[in-house]
Amino acid sequence: MPETHVVGQPLPRTDAEEKVRGEAIFATDVQLPRLLVGKFLGSAHAHAEILSIDTSQAEALPGVRAVITAADIPKVDTYDPDNRNHAFMARRFAVYAGQPVVAVAADDLTTAGAALELIKVEYRPLPVVFDVREAILPGSPAVSREVTADTESEAATEEQELPNLANRHVFEHGDTDAAFAESDVVVERTYTVPVVHHGYIEPHAVTAHWDRAGHVTVWECVQSPFEARDLIADTLGIPHTNIALNTTEVGGAFGGKWKGIYGPLGVLLAIKAGRPVKLILSRHEELISANPAPHTVIWIKTGVKDNGTLTALEAKVLMDVGAFPKHDGPSAIGVSAMMRNKYKFQAWRLESQDVLTNKVAIGPYRAPGAPNAAFAIESQLDEIASRLGLDPLALRLQNVVDEGDLLVGLQPQVKNGVKETLTALAEHPAWTDPPPPRRGDDGLLHGRGVALGAWGSGMWPASASATLEADGKIRVILGQVDVSGSYTSLAQIVAETLGVSAQKIVMKKAGTDHATYAPVSGGSGTIYSMGSAVEEAARDLQAKFLKRAAQELEVSEAELEVNDEGVFVAAEPERSCSFQRLYELGTDIFLAKYPPVVSQGSTLPQQQAPTFAATAAEVAVDPETGQVTVTRLTTAQDVGKAINPLSVDGQIQGAAAQSVGMALWEEVMYDREGQVGNPSLLDYHMPTAADMPLIETIIVEAPGGDGPYGAKGVGEPPMIPPVVAVANAVAVAIGTRIYDLPITPERVWRALNGRSNE
Amino acid sequence: MPETHVVGQPLPRTDAEEKVRGEAIFATDVQLPRLLVGKFLGSAHAHAEILSIDTSQAEALPGVRAVITAADIPKVDTYDPDNRNHAFMARRFAVYAGQPVVAVAADDLTTAGAALELIKVEYRPLPVVFDVREAILPGSPAVSREVTADTESEAATEEQELPNLANRHVFEHGDTDAAFAESDVVVERTYTVPVVHHGYIEPHAVTAHWDRAGHVTVWECVQSPFEARDLIADTLGIPHTNIALNTTEVGGAFGGKWKGIYGPLGVLLAIKAGRPVKLILSRHEELISANPAPHTVIWIKTGVKDNGTLTALEAKVLMDVGAFPKHDGPSAIGVSAMMRNKYKFQAWRLESQDVLTNKVAIGPYRAPGAPNAAFAIESQLDEIASRLGLDPLALRLQNVVDEGDLLVGLQPQVKNGVKETLTALAEHPAWTDPPPPRRGDDGLLHGRGVALGAWGSGMWPASASATLEADGKIRVILGQVDVSGSYTSLAQIVAETLGVSAQKIVMKKAGTDHATYAPVSGGSGTIYSMGSAVEEAARDLQAKFLKRAAQELEVSEAELEVNDEGVFVAAEPERSCSFQRLYELGTDIFLAKYPPVVSQGSTLPQQQAPTFAATAAEVAVDPETGQVTVTRLTTAQDVGKAINPLSVDGQIQGAAAQSVGMALWEEVMYDREGQVGNPSLLDYHMPTAADMPLIETIIVEAPGGDGPYGAKGVGEPPMIPPVVAVANAVAVAIGTRIYDLPITPERVWRALNGRSNE
């Protein structure tokens, strides 16, 4: 790997000052003249036919400026009733509790709330499809689906058999039965993961402005501005280029704000009211009407030889996708693939079923589906290691899929750092230190566990522009939002490429009107994809200004070098041309000698870059209460090249907290009526700093991929292993295993006391 | 000239609907939370030393949020006291009546006005330097100049001799005395042009927002966003990239809003107040504190042979530049050059002097200085034609500088359309129709006059980006503002280049944070310069999408053609790839096969493109009142290629109105105390539709330059000849000549009645 000067430096975030000073503009900070407040009435029922809606009293309330129902949504060719994003308001059927049925725009929140209370909706309740295992059975009541002329006929026939089956797939390879027969040990378990919420600090928020000439301006807290724009265009039939979507700061997203959810609703209110409207979800609405991570039920059967060689894998994955077949969340098929792809098996049979229920549609959450898959396969491996008396980390190293080994689609795995990652953890004190005695002097039960997570680096098309500036800086224009300090890392890439310090780079975020295409900030693709685009823009810019400087200084470009001031002749440093001068010579209407020095980068990564993270966790369990405390947590991760190690550390630490939360506390609790029982952060327990130990990080830099300076995706991999490492540590500590997340004190206590956890 | 399909079409303006509906955002429409109103106190004296300023009572007034004086301006290295833009507030000296001395930001305009009345400024009045002819004399009182450590010593010595001489230059070539001696006729006259205001509908306006992290956002009505940004940066010492300047719609500018005037003042108020501030000039302030066109006194002597061959030119140009040597307006040297450059002379001696007076600094106004120059030289030619009994149009054709003839700097003139322009007018009924009888049956005196104007095409560096869009349109991103429908013409250039219709092009104006460099919308350079940049961007975009389409359709690029839907195989039109599909293949994170299809254009024109306009005007003069009515006005203009003939017609017609206004009515009237006597549009007479005849246009398309599709600059040339064509027509009508503008009824009456007009 070539030596770098700016890339690899642990730099503080460039947006720190404005955020600390409260100057950063979040969605709620957007203010416009005559701005109204939007609010929606969610369905009282998880499943019902809407017989009538009476909005007359609400419309008559002073201060109410618009009342809309699905009837106000324009008819557009692109409408797809199966698509959750298109079903932002209930039409004939309400299919989850909290689904918007009516929305209002009013002068203030109080008036909006009062208006909602005046609305009378007549529902005909329908049987609530609640349990994924029941929903998939023949004869189950069906989640209602809206129909269009196109979908009516096909929907009718298929519904008879398995009315809630949204998608089914089988991966099959080799003779699974024979492989199991040859195995020395076979472990067969069922693992469940509940619905989990992302827990971003800032709720979904959109402010929409419409003008009578047909232009729409939207300020929205989303990760993928162009997709968010296109969602509004497609659902409301507005030409894409009539919509300017300006992303605000993102107060946490984790996949949950990919393209927004209620952008179209906000715009529709603004059009109806003829005034701008701001719609901010309450925390309650976030927990019932957003797009959580999926509940899964995974039956898994694993065969292994006494020497630790894995043989066969069989699994059946049921994923509860909520009420819509089309959504932005993961799928059961992906979970199946992820279970297979980390380890070598000679045969496998993996059945995947996406199942509809009367719950809100699922969405992407940091490494979507991967914690679900990992909880199953990594628990299995741990149980196998325990049964065979093998070191669980060594067992993984022994079986892991490496370069050239076949993946589930029978394509070979590419170059990666899985062994380096596992080895780095294996050699770290987190693993080499003697484990804590199971029964400590503190009266607590102790255990140590390990787990491995695998993910990829997002390969998105991306583009950006760059230009020299009047103050001698380099301005980079991009449409992507800064999530978790990514602008700082992107600036480091630009600075490294140009040969200047990071302070010379100014990143400017543009909305969809002014940016060329930029992809989502997510999917572990920000640095891998946008990093490549800004690197290309920087290279192009450098080529251009070196050419100009060579003209000015009357030397060949090869004789030139770059520093923070500009370009100089290497052999005679006093012969130089500052960036300011180069700007002037390309802009001043009197002095200009050549065109403006501007550049573009537009890229699509060509090489996959798989990424791996491995976590060792230690827990202490109180046998009296069942309470689990994580006492030590260490994650090793292959990031290819840490562009900004501070940022990488932050990603690993933040992900660990979310993953531990999933292990021990987090669950959106649905009752059989499809109602969420804990729609508040008082009742939905997210970890706080007090719940977490100091998290140690081990940055591994293995070659692979074609990312900038060797970088790979960083954000999602560290989310995957901690949840299972903790579960595996608890299993060691309490001597028995819990197959359902979260591992609550009640479940631990029941396990310790021989009670069923069913 | 190659055949074009979109270029050359008379298309209505793309911004028509939003403007007609009142949705376009002008500077006054910008609203921000906690927005304050800014207002300044102008100096009561045209010339005074400021002894003290007491703002204590104003600061104590409830609702006043900031009070600033020059003492609040940060000390910056770039400060230049001679530069009007840097002297946006008076420091030690007030040098023109109305110069800002104190400014306030308050909750509303009433409070701001009340605060100003509470401010006590103690002045020591100084002698007012008023008349340019007196000001240039040795021993004249001097316009005070602020000093810095740098300028103190040099200023002291130079001031002794000619204290108000800002700049002097002489063009001299050949033996002028001998040439006059050989002439058959010598005409020697002095022409004056008064200070004239642009008369834009919208006044100067700026809204400034500052945050504690040091970012400044400005919404300003300016023609040159980057220069306006840099002005704020340079005067206040703010890094350029910390300032985002967003241009609003331009409600008329005509050069007067090049880089704004009070942007720095608005920003300084916002910083001091810690809240956003909007500052809008009143019409009164516009007329006393903006940047009008200059007063000139031109003595000119012209020799000619009996056969009409011009021989010698001598001139002395005094230009009253106001109180600052550095300003954005024209200079006397430019006026001298313009007088020489239209016609061939064997010898010339042209002395130019820029003179300081205690008036507001001048600025650019549509063809800056050219009407002043034209009034002198084109009146002279008319008088010569009359004396020799020659056709005044033929006299011009005979003497005009054509390709290869030497210009004032002895460089050869380049290819141009001057003869085509004059010939087109000569052959038009406006000239071939018999002239009206001098004494008509209507009791009025009639006359017809002609004049020629010359100008250039602005050669600015320019850049823009383009991209395919989700709705199949092409989005062009540029930093330039749309002045007089230029976006419509630019879209036509892009459409023509791509082979699609103009409706497929969407122009998006970006602020200085998000646009790459764009030059001023002005100087007849919008189409010539930015037109080239968007043409290059379109060509680059087409190359990219043709390459992608060729891949998709598995043919060579040569087999492809383009229509409004996308790209198709010429021989098999059903084999096609839509623009939407091409967008998707370069953006969709699942389907992408290549990078986003984006492009850039960055250009600097290399060839000059001189432009010419010639006007024939007919007037009717009431001998009782001296009132002049323009009864017919026809302008022929070489535009190279009319990208949008509707837009060209509009430019010619609008300019005619401004030029006729200058001929007959417009004058900012200063008294000897340096106070403006008519600072209101009730007293400053601008023409209305009722004052103007229908204006005929003759579009000439002569080759030359390297503009897009042959286009040359359009906006300024038609401003030049009407003022003199009208004056020449009046001279014919009344049988005597008026040498001072405007040709008011009083002056006409005096001339008709043998009274002096001195």
Interface residues (C-beta under 8 A of the other chain):
Chain A: E17 E18 R21 E23 Q31 L32 P33 D211 R212 A213 H215 F226 R229 D230 A233 P239 H240 T241 A244 G458 W460 P461 A462 S463 S465 T467 E469 A470 D471 K473 R475 I477 V506 K508 A510 G511 D513 H514 A515 T516 Y517 P519 V520 G523 G525 A533 G586 T587 D588 I589 A592 K593 Y594 P595 P596 V597 V598 S599 Q600 S602 T603 L604
Chain B: E17 E18 R21 E23 Q31 L32 P33 D211 R212 A213 H215 F226 R229 D230 A233 P239 H240 T241 A244 G458 W460 P461 A462 S463 S465 T467 E469 A470 D471 K473 R475 I477 V506 K508 A510 G511 D513 H514 A515 T516 Y517 P519 V520 G523 G525 A533 G586 T587 D588 I589 A592 K593 Y594 P595 P596 V597 V598 S599 Q600 S602 T603 L604
